[in-house]
Amino acid sequence: MKAKKSKGVETLRRRYGMAFVAPWVFGVVVFVLVPLLSTIWYSVSSVKLTENGLETTFIGFQHYKTILFENSYFLKTLPGSLTGGLTKLPIIVALSLILAVILNQKFRGRTMARAVFFLPVLIASSVVMTCMAYATDGEWSPTAGTANTYMDAINFNAILQNLNLPTDIQELLTGYLSTTFNLIWSCGVQTLLFVSGLQTIPSQLYEVSRVEGASAWETFWFVTVPMMGRIIQLVLFYTMIETFAKNTSIVNYALGYISDKLVYDEGSAMLWFYFMVVGVILGTVLFLYNRLILRRWE
């Protein structure tokens, strides 16, 4: 009787679980999987907009040949979109880890400080950021109001010229300083992940390091960073996807083909080729991280 009763309870719990998950599964299938498969089909087909809807004819990889050998703008813009994400990656990861270490310390107002650093994530996904992206000086402009716009009032180039730095270093520092707001606004989720990971590190490890006479700098590199290896991997994965997929020139260019010109086939081919290249870069970075860094720490 107990076995049957236990089996009945487990079945009931399983049904409740499936009932709670069902809306999410439905949403993924209808709003993600079906459009995803449709874009794959569009990229290898000739799509025409007719009175009866979209008519597709399979033509193979013709659109991929077009964007690679005939569309000069696509190939010209592709390296910039890729290198832009790769240059931001180490800055965002390092800055997020530093902020997480600071926020993980015990001080008054720690909860409020964590909320402040995570606030940009909530604002960026709300109607507030949409209004900021269009309103500036009482006028409406689709290119104004980004976080980087509010840094244009500071001439970092003139400031760095007084330091007599080499031209290449000066241009690099100017670019980083000019995008300070964008970098900080991109660290919310990463900082939260690092804070969660820091709280899982046993306090006994820090006590042992203090007994052995290790400095704070040595403790950070030989205890904190190795223990955060898996979290760093997760942050790398998340950050690369976010930076490569959000507001890059290639993505905006391809979406313009689809939304403005209604060219679904070639626009889909652009997006899929770009995401295939991003997938190769993502896989390479994670492979090298696992082989060269994570294995040594473990």
Backbone bond lengths (Angstrom), bond angles and torsions (degrees), N, CA, C in turn:
res aa  C-N    CA-C-N  psi(-1)  N-CA   C-N-CA  omega(-1)  CA-C   N-CA-C  phi
1 M - - - 1.464 - - 1.537 110.59 -
2 K 1.349 116.17 -39.89 1.455 119.44 179.54 1.513 111.89 -65.89
3 A 1.345 115.37 -38.08 1.466 118.69 -179.99 1.519 110.28 -65.43
4 K 1.361 116.66 -43.37 1.462 119.96 178.73 1.521 111.21 -64.38
5 K 1.349 116.17 -40.06 1.458 119.70 -179.93 1.518 110.86 -65.17
6 S 1.364 115.38 -42.95 1.457 119.28 178.31 1.511 111.23 -63.27
7 K 1.335 116.80 -40.99 1.455 120.81 179.02 1.520 110.14 -64.12
8 G 1.338 117.83 -37.98 1.452 120.39 178.91 1.514 112.19 -66.52
9 V 1.337 117.32 -38.56 1.456 120.87 178.18 1.514 110.89 -66.24
10 E 1.329 117.22 -42.87 1.464 120.55 179.03 1.525 111.00 -63.59
11 T 1.327 116.91 -39.77 1.465 120.18 177.47 1.514 111.48 -63.72
12 L 1.347 115.89 -40.69 1.453 120.11 178.87 1.530 111.04 -65.05
13 R 1.328 116.44 -41.58 1.462 120.06 178.09 1.530 110.74 -64.31
14 R 1.328 116.31 -39.23 1.459 120.14 179.52 1.523 110.44 -64.07
15 R 1.314 116.33 -39.34 1.465 120.02 179.12 1.530 110.97 -67.16
16 Y 1.339 116.04 -40.77 1.462 119.37 176.40 1.528 110.67 -61.40
17 G 1.330 115.71 -42.46 1.459 119.65 179.01 1.516 112.11 -62.15
18 M 1.337 115.89 -43.49 1.467 119.51 178.55 1.523 111.28 -65.28
19 A 1.336 116.63 -35.28 1.464 119.80 178.80 1.524 111.18 -66.18
20 F 1.333 117.14 -38.81 1.457 119.93 178.68 1.528 111.85 -71.01
21 V 1.328 117.33 -34.39 1.461 121.35 -177.22 1.525 111.55 -81.55
22 A 1.327 117.61 -23.11 1.469 121.46 -173.80 1.530 113.53 -54.74
23 P 1.350 120.91 -44.97 1.473 118.83 178.40 1.521 113.00 -61.24
24 W 1.331 116.39 -38.08 1.463 119.58 179.13 1.524 110.60 -66.34
25 V 1.330 116.68 -43.79 1.468 120.35 178.57 1.524 110.56 -62.20
26 F 1.323 116.43 -42.12 1.463 120.40 178.39 1.527 110.95 -61.41
27 G 1.324 115.99 -44.25 1.458 119.56 179.68 1.512 112.72 -63.94
28 V 1.339 117.23 -40.70 1.461 120.68 179.42 1.533 110.72 -64.63
29 V 1.319 116.57 -43.52 1.465 119.87 -177.80 1.526 110.82 -67.30
30 V 1.332 117.05 -47.02 1.469 120.92 -173.55 1.522 111.98 -76.99
31 F 1.332 116.86 -43.93 1.455 120.54 -171.67 1.522 114.56 -99.37
32 V 1.331 118.25 -10.39 1.465 120.57 179.87 1.521 111.31 -120.64
33 L 1.331 116.92 -56.86 1.462 120.20 -173.43 1.522 112.21 -66.90
34 V 1.323 117.13 -46.60 1.479 119.93 -178.79 1.529 111.50 -63.94
35 P 1.356 120.43 -49.16 1.475 118.95 176.14 1.521 113.21 -62.02
36 L 1.338 117.06 -33.78 1.457 120.26 179.80 1.529 110.99 -64.35
37 L 1.314 115.96 -47.52 1.463 119.90 178.25 1.528 111.32 -65.82
38 S 1.328 116.69 -32.93 1.466 120.46 177.98 1.523 111.27 -64.25
39 T 1.340 116.96 -42.47 1.461 119.37 179.93 1.529 111.62 -66.88
40 I 1.331 116.66 -33.92 1.461 119.10 175.32 1.528 110.20 -62.85
41 W 1.319 117.04 -43.17 1.455 121.19 179.15 1.529 111.16 -66.66
42 Y 1.334 116.89 -38.98 1.460 120.18 178.52 1.525 111.46 -62.94
43 S 1.341 117.04 -36.04 1.462 120.15 -175.50 1.518 112.91 -68.46
44 V 1.333 117.69 -20.29 1.475 121.10 179.13 1.526 110.94 -114.08
45 S 1.324 116.72 19.81 1.465 120.83 -177.92 1.523 109.70 -134.62
46 S 1.304 114.96 163.51 1.457 121.67 171.06 1.519 107.56 -96.15
47 V 1.328 116.71 117.33 1.459 121.83 -174.14 1.525 109.11 -107.22
48 K 1.330 115.33 127.86 1.459 121.68 177.52 1.518 109.45 -124.32
49 L 1.328 115.06 136.39 1.453 120.99 179.32 1.520 109.14 -91.42
50 T 1.323 116.84 115.24 1.457 122.58 -177.78 1.525 110.20 -120.84
51 E 1.312 115.33 -179.98 1.465 120.22 178.93 1.519 111.63 -66.04
52 N 1.318 116.77 -27.43 1.459 121.23 -179.20 1.535 113.08 -91.86
53 G 1.311 116.35 5.02 1.455 119.87 -178.89 1.517 111.00 115.80
54 L 1.307 116.52 -155.07 1.457 122.09 -178.97 1.522 110.42 -88.81
55 E 1.328 115.88 130.01 1.460 121.74 174.90 1.517 108.55 -110.13
56 T 1.317 116.31 127.37 1.469 121.30 -176.46 1.517 110.30 -117.29
57 T 1.328 114.34 142.83 1.462 122.35 176.64 1.521 108.12 -133.51
58 F 1.307 117.55 125.39 1.461 121.49 -176.56 1.528 110.16 -68.41
59 I 1.355 115.57 127.17 1.468 120.79 178.93 1.525 111.79 -129.37
60 G 1.304 118.20 6.57 1.461 120.34 178.44 1.519 112.44 79.93
61 F 1.329 115.85 -140.96 1.460 121.58 -174.80 1.523 112.44 -98.91
62 Q 1.320 117.00 31.77 1.458 121.11 -178.74 1.531 111.86 -63.60
63 H 1.313 117.19 -39.83 1.462 120.06 -179.00 1.525 111.36 -67.31
64 Y 1.318 117.27 -34.23 1.455 119.98 177.15 1.531 110.84 -66.92
65 K 1.306 117.09 -37.83 1.465 120.25 175.53 1.522 110.52 -64.80
66 T 1.329 116.44 -36.85 1.466 120.19 -178.90 1.522 111.44 -65.02
67 I 1.337 116.81 -47.18 1.464 119.14 -176.61 1.528 111.51 -72.04
68 L 1.334 118.73 -23.12 1.453 120.98 -178.56 1.524 113.04 -88.87
69 F 1.324 117.43 -32.13 1.455 120.36 -173.14 1.521 114.16 -116.31
70 E 1.324 117.74 -13.57 1.459 119.88 -177.66 1.531 113.26 -119.91
71 N 1.317 117.30 -29.08 1.461 121.19 -178.93 1.529 109.01 -91.79
72 S 1.316 117.24 96.48 1.464 121.27 -176.37 1.530 112.05 -69.26
73 Y 1.316 117.49 -32.39 1.464 120.38 -177.81 1.525 110.73 -65.69
74 F 1.321 117.54 -37.65 1.460 121.13 -177.84 1.530 110.08 -63.12
75 L 1.317 117.67 -49.66 1.462 120.69 -179.32 1.523 111.78 -67.89
76 K 1.330 117.05 -30.37 1.452 120.86 179.63 1.526 111.25 -71.96
77 T 1.327 116.58 -34.03 1.469 121.51 -176.28 1.519 112.22 -87.83
78 L 1.326 117.94 -24.52 1.463 121.49 -175.29 1.527 113.47 -57.96
79 P 1.343 120.81 -48.64 1.477 118.97 -179.81 1.524 113.22 -60.37
80 G 1.340 117.14 -38.89 1.456 119.46 179.82 1.512 112.65 -64.50
81 S 1.327 117.48 -38.42 1.465 120.70 178.22 1.519 111.94 -66.44
82 L 1.327 116.49 -34.72 1.461 120.36 -179.13 1.526 111.65 -77.33
83 T 1.326 117.11 -46.50 1.467 119.76 -178.98 1.519 112.10 -67.99
84 G 1.353 116.52 -30.64 1.454 119.07 177.53 1.522 112.00 -61.21
85 G 1.337 116.90 -42.18 1.455 120.15 177.88 1.515 112.92 -69.51
86 L 1.344 117.49 -36.03 1.459 120.66 -178.79 1.522 112.09 -71.57
87 T 1.333 117.84 -34.44 1.464 119.53 178.59 1.521 112.21 -71.47
88 K 1.323 117.42 -31.37 1.461 120.02 178.68 1.515 112.27 -77.10
89 L 1.334 117.50 -24.84 1.464 121.68 -173.44 1.524 113.12 -56.92
90 P 1.342 120.52 -55.71 1.479 118.49 -177.76 1.519 113.16 -64.95
91 I 1.345 117.96 -33.20 1.461 120.32 179.89 1.525 110.12 -66.37
92 I 1.341 117.42 -45.45 1.460 120.68 -178.37 1.523 111.12 -65.13
93 V 1.338 116.95 -43.22 1.467 120.25 -179.29 1.523 110.77 -65.00
94 A 1.334 117.32 -46.46 1.467 120.38 -179.09 1.524 111.15 -65.20
95 L 1.325 117.37 -44.69 1.461 120.74 -179.89 1.525 111.33 -64.22
96 S 1.322 117.35 -39.64 1.468 120.89 178.68 1.520 111.19 -64.45
97 L 1.338 116.56 -41.03 1.465 119.76 179.40 1.524 111.34 -65.91
98 I 1.329 117.25 -41.13 1.470 120.54 178.30 1.529 110.64 -63.13
99 L 1.325 116.21 -45.58 1.470 119.74 178.37 1.517 111.33 -62.55
100 A 1.331 116.96 -38.65 1.462 120.31 -179.64 1.527 111.12 -65.54
101 V 1.336 116.89 -41.37 1.464 120.17 178.58 1.524 110.46 -62.59
102 I 1.331 116.86 -39.84 1.471 120.44 178.69 1.530 110.94 -66.77
103 L 1.330 116.26 -45.49 1.466 120.41 -177.30 1.520 112.58 -71.76
104 N 1.324 117.13 -17.59 1.463 119.84 179.35 1.525 112.26 -83.05
105 Q 1.341 116.98 -9.07 1.463 120.26 177.72 1.533 109.91 -72.89
106 K 1.319 115.48 158.45 1.454 120.70 179.85 1.528 109.04 -89.74
107 F 1.313 116.79 112.68 1.455 122.47 176.96 1.517 108.32 -154.06
108 R 1.306 116.64 162.51 1.454 121.08 -179.34 1.529 110.33 -69.70
109 G 1.322 114.35 137.16 1.462 119.20 -179.76 1.510 113.83 80.32
110 R 1.338 116.89 20.40 1.459 120.23 -177.97 1.520 111.10 -63.31
111 T 1.321 117.68 -41.67 1.464 120.94 179.81 1.521 111.16 -63.27
112 M 1.326 117.21 -41.92 1.464 120.97 178.49 1.528 110.83 -65.12
113 A 1.336 117.12 -39.92 1.463 120.28 179.08 1.523 111.19 -64.00
114 R 1.324 117.06 -40.24 1.465 119.66 177.19 1.519 111.09 -63.54
115 A 1.321 116.45 -40.08 1.468 120.14 179.57 1.527 110.97 -64.57
116 V 1.343 116.69 -36.72 1.464 120.23 -179.50 1.520 110.77 -64.77
117 F 1.337 117.51 -42.16 1.457 119.96 -179.57 1.521 112.50 -71.96
118 F 1.340 117.28 -25.41 1.457 119.96 178.09 1.520 112.36 -89.67
119 L 1.338 117.06 -11.38 1.453 121.44 -177.61 1.534 113.24 -59.14
120 P 1.342 120.35 -40.43 1.470 119.20 178.60 1.514 114.14 -56.48
121 V 1.338 118.06 -31.62 1.463 120.22 178.41 1.518 110.61 -64.86
122 L 1.333 116.53 -40.12 1.460 120.05 179.45 1.519 111.40 -71.28
123 I 1.344 116.36 -39.82 1.463 119.70 -179.46 1.510 111.32 -67.95
124 A 1.328 117.26 -40.92 1.465 121.02 -176.59 1.515 112.44 -64.85
125 S 1.329 117.45 -23.26 1.459 120.41 -178.82 1.527 111.96 -101.76
126 S 1.346 117.40 16.52 1.450 120.26 -177.19 1.515 110.39 -121.28
127 V 1.341 115.04 -178.91 1.465 120.47 -179.28 1.518 111.30 -70.68
128 V 1.348 118.05 -17.67 1.459 120.79 179.78 1.519 110.56 -62.71
129 M 1.343 116.65 -46.97 1.453 119.78 -179.81 1.519 111.28 -67.03
130 T 1.327 116.91 -31.67 1.462 119.80 177.52 1.520 111.00 -63.66
131 C 1.334 116.19 -41.62 1.467 119.95 176.86 1.521 110.75 -67.43
132 M 1.328 117.53 -39.32 1.459 120.55 178.87 1.519 111.63 -64.77
133 A 1.317 117.03 -30.47 1.460 120.90 -177.99 1.510 112.67 -74.62
134 Y 1.326 118.08 -10.36 1.461 120.39 -178.02 1.525 114.19 -121.51
135 A 1.318 117.68 -22.42 1.462 119.63 -174.25 1.509 111.06 -101.44
136 T 1.316 116.86 127.01 1.455 122.23 174.09 1.522 109.26 -158.29
137 D 1.332 116.00 128.01 1.464 122.15 179.92 1.527 112.55 55.78
138 G 1.311 116.62 34.68 1.453 120.09 177.15 1.510 114.24 77.00
139 E 1.341 118.20 3.29 1.456 121.59 -179.98 1.518 109.01 -115.94
140 W 1.310 114.72 162.06 1.463 120.59 -179.35 1.514 108.49 -108.93
141 S 1.331 115.52 122.01 1.459 120.58 -178.49 1.513 108.74 -141.62
142 P 1.351 119.89 131.42 1.464 121.30 -177.70 1.515 113.96 -71.97
143 T 1.329 118.53 -9.33 1.462 120.12 -178.19 1.508 112.78 -109.78
144 A 1.336 117.20 3.62 1.462 119.69 -176.07 1.507 110.80 -104.53
145 G 1.354 114.52 165.10 1.448 120.14 171.64 1.507 115.62 89.00
146 T 1.323 119.49 5.34 1.444 119.16 176.33 1.512 109.66 -73.33
147 A 1.332 115.74 165.70 1.467 119.13 -177.72 1.515 111.57 -61.12
148 N 1.333 116.86 -32.90 1.452 119.80 -178.72 1.524 112.19 -71.46
149 T 1.339 118.32 -21.87 1.458 121.71 -177.55 1.520 111.23 -62.84
150 Y 1.327 117.62 -36.11 1.443 120.98 -176.16 1.518 112.73 -76.64
151 M 1.330 118.33 -5.14 1.460 121.34 175.82 1.517 111.76 -95.91
152 D 1.346 118.19 -7.17 1.453 120.54 -176.23 1.519 112.40 -67.99
153 A 1.328 117.23 -19.56 1.466 119.13 -179.45 1.522 111.98 -70.30
154 I 1.330 119.01 -17.75 1.455 123.09 179.97 1.525 108.69 -99.62
155 N 1.308 117.01 123.95 1.454 122.47 -179.94 1.533 108.24 -91.29
156 F 1.342 116.70 87.93 1.455 120.41 -179.00 1.524 111.63 -67.95
157 N 1.326 116.03 -29.79 1.458 119.22 -178.85 1.526 110.88 -62.88
158 A 1.334 116.84 -42.26 1.463 120.54 179.20 1.523 111.25 -67.05
159 I 1.329 116.86 -35.03 1.465 120.22 -179.98 1.527 110.94 -68.23
160 L 1.343 116.64 -43.54 1.459 120.83 -177.30 1.518 112.39 -72.99
161 Q 1.328 117.76 -22.14 1.458 119.97 178.32 1.521 112.01 -63.29
162 N 1.319 117.23 -30.23 1.461 121.09 179.67 1.524 112.59 -71.37
163 L 1.340 117.57 -14.13 1.469 120.99 179.81 1.518 112.96 -87.78
164 N 1.353 117.21 -5.84 1.470 122.78 179.31 1.525 112.32 56.15
165 L 1.333 116.29 42.63 1.454 121.33 177.80 1.518 110.51 -83.02
166 P 1.339 118.27 157.04 1.474 120.05 174.28 1.525 110.91 -58.46
167 T 1.319 115.51 152.13 1.464 120.16 -174.76 1.522 112.30 -59.84
168 D 1.329 116.90 -43.43 1.472 120.22 -178.35 1.528 111.00 -62.97
169 I 1.333 116.83 -44.89 1.465 120.13 -179.99 1.520 110.28 -66.70
170 Q 1.314 116.82 -38.04 1.461 120.55 179.57 1.522 111.30 -63.42
171 E 1.338 116.82 -43.05 1.462 120.14 178.77 1.523 111.09 -66.00
172 L 1.348 116.58 -38.18 1.462 119.90 179.52 1.521 110.76 -65.67
173 L 1.346 117.45 -46.19 1.455 121.14 179.79 1.519 111.55 -65.80
174 T 1.330 116.76 -36.47 1.465 120.05 177.80 1.522 110.90 -62.95
175 G 1.323 116.29 -41.37 1.458 119.49 178.29 1.505 112.77 -64.21
176 Y 1.366 116.50 -41.77 1.455 119.96 179.62 1.530 111.88 -67.06
177 L 1.342 116.08 -43.35 1.461 119.37 -179.14 1.525 111.89 -67.56
178 S 1.336 116.33 -34.59 1.462 120.20 -179.61 1.520 112.27 -69.36
179 T 1.328 116.66 -22.87 1.465 120.45 -179.77 1.532 111.26 -108.13
180 T 1.338 116.18 25.52 1.469 119.70 -177.90 1.518 111.63 -59.05
181 F 1.325 116.33 -45.92 1.460 119.52 -178.50 1.531 111.07 -62.30
182 N 1.327 116.18 -43.19 1.458 119.25 180.00 1.523 111.31 -62.52
183 L 1.345 117.57 -39.64 1.453 120.87 -179.89 1.521 111.03 -66.71
184 I 1.347 116.82 -44.23 1.463 119.72 179.52 1.522 110.76 -64.93
185 W 1.326 116.58 -39.46 1.462 120.09 179.86 1.522 111.95 -69.27
186 S 1.320 116.95 -15.13 1.463 120.58 -179.83 1.516 112.32 -94.68
187 C 1.337 118.32 4.00 1.467 121.17 -173.99 1.520 113.53 -103.52
188 G 1.323 119.76 3.52 1.456 121.25 -173.95 1.513 113.88 -62.45
189 V 1.323 116.96 -56.74 1.466 120.81 -178.05 1.526 110.37 -66.00
190 Q 1.333 116.77 -41.45 1.455 120.08 -179.39 1.526 111.20 -62.32
191 T 1.324 116.80 -41.55 1.464 120.10 178.44 1.521 111.14 -63.33
192 L 1.316 116.73 -40.84 1.468 120.68 178.29 1.529 111.13 -62.91
193 L 1.331 117.36 -40.73 1.465 120.86 178.04 1.525 111.18 -65.02
194 F 1.329 116.26 -41.61 1.463 119.16 179.42 1.523 111.41 -66.90
195 V 1.328 117.91 -39.54 1.459 120.35 177.83 1.527 110.47 -61.58
196 S 1.322 116.43 -42.44 1.471 120.07 177.95 1.522 110.84 -62.84
197 G 1.335 116.59 -39.70 1.461 119.38 178.74 1.513 112.75 -68.72
198 L 1.321 117.50 -38.44 1.464 120.58 179.38 1.522 111.86 -63.11
199 Q 1.315 117.01 -32.33 1.455 120.28 -179.08 1.522 112.95 -73.66
200 T 1.331 117.52 -12.80 1.468 120.84 177.90 1.524 112.74 -91.23
201 I 1.327 118.65 -7.70 1.459 121.08 179.98 1.528 109.12 -75.95
202 P 1.318 119.07 125.85 1.480 120.86 -178.92 1.530 111.22 -60.80
203 S 1.309 116.33 135.53 1.466 120.63 179.52 1.522 111.87 -67.21
204 Q 1.363 117.49 -21.47 1.459 120.17 179.24 1.525 112.20 -62.07
205 L 1.338 117.04 -30.56 1.462 119.67 179.49 1.525 111.18 -65.30
206 Y 1.323 116.95 -39.91 1.458 120.33 178.02 1.527 111.21 -69.39
207 E 1.330 116.90 -35.74 1.457 120.25 177.79 1.524 110.84 -64.95
208 V 1.331 116.21 -41.48 1.464 120.05 178.39 1.517 110.91 -64.10
209 S 1.343 116.25 -42.20 1.470 119.16 -179.80 1.523 111.46 -63.79
210 R 1.338 117.33 -36.65 1.464 119.73 177.29 1.532 111.21 -67.96
211 V 1.335 116.73 -39.58 1.466 120.49 178.25 1.520 110.62 -63.25
212 E 1.343 116.43 -37.81 1.462 120.45 -179.58 1.520 112.37 -77.19
213 G 1.326 117.59 -3.54 1.456 120.58 176.61 1.518 114.75 85.80
214 A 1.325 117.44 18.35 1.459 119.99 179.95 1.526 109.84 -74.00
215 S 1.324 115.36 141.67 1.467 120.32 176.95 1.523 109.87 -77.91
216 A 1.329 115.68 170.65 1.468 119.96 178.57 1.526 111.33 -62.56
217 W 1.336 116.27 -37.18 1.465 120.66 178.46 1.525 110.86 -64.77
218 E 1.340 117.19 -44.45 1.468 120.98 179.08 1.525 110.97 -67.52
219 T 1.317 117.04 -37.55 1.471 119.96 177.90 1.518 110.88 -63.51
220 F 1.310 116.29 -38.74 1.465 119.93 179.99 1.522 111.11 -63.15
221 W 1.345 117.23 -45.61 1.459 120.33 -174.72 1.526 113.49 -80.96
222 F 1.322 118.40 -28.72 1.463 121.02 -174.73 1.531 113.44 -103.94
223 V 1.331 117.41 -10.32 1.465 120.11 177.67 1.527 110.99 -121.94
224 T 1.320 116.51 -57.44 1.464 120.00 -173.59 1.520 111.98 -65.69
225 V 1.322 117.03 -53.94 1.468 120.50 -174.90 1.536 112.01 -63.35
226 P 1.349 120.67 -48.26 1.471 118.45 177.76 1.530 113.78 -61.18
227 M 1.333 117.34 -37.32 1.453 119.81 179.34 1.533 112.23 -69.78
228 M 1.333 116.34 -18.65 1.465 121.28 179.19 1.514 111.93 -97.37
229 G 1.326 118.44 17.40 1.453 121.47 -174.34 1.512 113.95 -57.92
230 R 1.325 117.17 -47.35 1.467 120.84 -179.10 1.520 111.48 -69.31
231 I 1.331 117.22 -36.13 1.466 120.08 177.99 1.527 109.98 -66.82
232 I 1.334 117.17 -39.77 1.460 120.51 176.95 1.517 110.54 -61.47
233 Q 1.308 117.00 -39.19 1.462 120.86 177.13 1.529 110.67 -62.03
234 L 1.329 116.87 -43.97 1.459 121.06 178.07 1.528 110.95 -63.14
235 V 1.327 116.75 -42.06 1.467 120.52 179.86 1.521 110.54 -65.96
236 L 1.325 117.93 -39.94 1.461 120.95 176.25 1.516 110.92 -59.19
237 F 1.328 116.14 -46.51 1.462 121.07 -179.02 1.524 110.78 -61.47
238 Y 1.323 116.21 -47.95 1.467 120.45 -178.05 1.530 111.35 -65.40
239 T 1.329 116.62 -44.17 1.462 120.65 -175.84 1.523 111.07 -66.43
240 M 1.315 117.40 -40.38 1.464 120.04 -179.70 1.519 111.29 -64.55
241 I 1.326 116.41 -42.38 1.462 119.20 178.43 1.521 110.55 -64.37
242 E 1.338 116.47 -42.07 1.460 120.05 -178.17 1.518 111.60 -65.92
243 T 1.334 117.74 -45.73 1.454 120.69 -175.85 1.522 112.13 -72.32
244 F 1.324 117.88 -35.28 1.459 120.35 -178.75 1.522 112.34 -76.50
245 A 1.332 117.02 -30.18 1.467 119.80 -173.21 1.508 113.83 -96.51
246 K 1.339 118.51 -9.86 1.460 120.06 -173.07 1.528 111.29 -109.73
247 N 1.331 115.48 117.70 1.466 122.58 169.20 1.529 113.89 57.64
248 T 1.327 118.22 34.35 1.461 119.95 173.03 1.523 109.24 -86.71
249 S 1.319 116.18 161.30 1.466 120.32 -176.43 1.521 110.99 -63.09
250 I 1.326 116.64 -40.10 1.465 120.25 -178.52 1.520 110.81 -65.77
251 V 1.328 117.06 -44.61 1.463 120.56 -179.67 1.523 110.47 -62.41
252 N 1.320 117.15 -46.69 1.470 120.40 179.24 1.525 111.56 -63.75
253 Y 1.320 116.71 -38.51 1.466 121.08 179.11 1.529 111.21 -64.81
254 A 1.339 116.49 -44.57 1.460 120.38 179.40 1.523 111.76 -68.48
255 L 1.323 116.78 -40.70 1.463 119.42 177.71 1.527 111.38 -65.45
256 G 1.332 116.99 -31.45 1.456 120.00 174.49 1.518 112.27 -64.56
257 Y 1.329 115.98 -37.09 1.464 119.96 174.91 1.523 110.94 -60.53
258 I 1.333 116.14 -39.36 1.467 120.00 -175.01 1.523 111.33 -80.07
259 S 1.332 117.63 -48.26 1.465 120.72 -173.30 1.523 113.39 -82.50
260 D 1.333 117.55 -37.12 1.466 120.37 -175.96 1.531 112.35 -91.20
261 K 1.337 115.57 -49.11 1.464 119.59 -177.44 1.526 113.63 -90.14
262 L 1.365 116.29 -10.01 1.471 122.29 -178.11 1.526 112.02 58.11
263 V 1.339 115.74 33.25 1.470 121.50 175.99 1.533 106.91 -97.13
264 Y 1.320 115.77 86.81 1.459 120.25 -173.38 1.522 112.63 -72.66
265 D 1.326 117.36 -34.79 1.457 119.79 -173.17 1.526 112.14 -72.37
266 E 1.330 117.45 -54.17 1.461 119.99 -178.72 1.527 111.58 -68.66
267 G 1.336 117.42 -36.26 1.461 119.66 176.59 1.521 112.23 -63.04
268 S 1.331 116.95 -40.81 1.471 120.26 177.41 1.522 111.06 -65.28
269 A 1.337 116.47 -37.61 1.464 119.88 177.99 1.523 111.17 -63.91
270 M 1.332 117.10 -39.82 1.462 120.59 177.19 1.531 111.13 -60.40
271 L 1.327 115.85 -47.19 1.458 119.80 -177.89 1.523 111.53 -64.24
272 W 1.325 117.71 -43.47 1.452 120.51 -177.54 1.519 111.88 -69.44
273 F 1.333 117.52 -37.47 1.459 118.89 176.92 1.529 110.14 -65.48
274 Y 1.329 116.39 -41.22 1.465 120.24 178.85 1.520 110.87 -62.94
275 F 1.328 117.15 -44.13 1.461 119.86 -178.53 1.525 111.75 -71.23
276 M 1.334 118.15 -27.34 1.459 119.44 174.28 1.524 110.82 -68.26
277 V 1.331 116.80 -40.49 1.463 120.17 176.22 1.526 110.20 -64.45
278 V 1.330 116.65 -42.72 1.466 120.78 177.66 1.525 110.29 -61.57
279 G 1.326 117.49 -39.83 1.458 120.72 178.49 1.520 112.41 -62.37
280 V 1.328 116.73 -38.94 1.465 120.45 177.74 1.535 110.20 -65.48
281 I 1.331 116.67 -44.56 1.467 120.26 178.96 1.528 110.31 -63.85
282 L 1.321 116.84 -43.36 1.464 121.07 179.54 1.520 111.13 -61.25
283 G 1.321 116.74 -45.93 1.460 120.52 178.77 1.525 112.18 -63.52
284 T 1.339 117.21 -39.01 1.466 120.96 179.32 1.517 111.54 -65.23
285 V 1.340 117.01 -44.90 1.464 120.87 -179.38 1.529 110.84 -63.50
286 L 1.323 117.46 -44.87 1.463 120.38 -179.45 1.523 111.17 -68.25
287 F 1.331 117.57 -35.98 1.469 120.56 178.10 1.520 110.63 -64.33
288 L 1.331 116.74 -47.20 1.459 120.44 179.13 1.524 111.21 -64.58
289 Y 1.313 116.74 -37.44 1.468 119.99 178.43 1.523 110.70 -63.95
290 N 1.332 116.88 -42.86 1.468 120.24 179.80 1.520 111.78 -67.00
291 R 1.328 116.79 -43.00 1.458 120.58 -175.09 1.524 112.76 -76.31
292 L 1.318 117.52 -40.78 1.460 120.45 -171.74 1.521 114.03 -95.05
293 I 1.336 118.05 -25.10 1.465 120.22 -173.27 1.519 111.49 -118.46
294 L 1.325 117.03 -55.61 1.466 120.10 -171.37 1.531 111.30 -64.52
295 R 1.323 118.09 -38.37 1.459 119.81 -179.49 1.532 111.71 -65.23
296 R 1.311 117.64 -34.41 1.458 119.83 178.22 1.522 111.33 -68.45
297 W 1.315 116.73 -38.05 1.455 120.17 -179.98 1.517 112.04 -70.35
298 E 1.329 117.06 -32.57 1.459 119.83 -177.20 1.533 111.29 -87.83
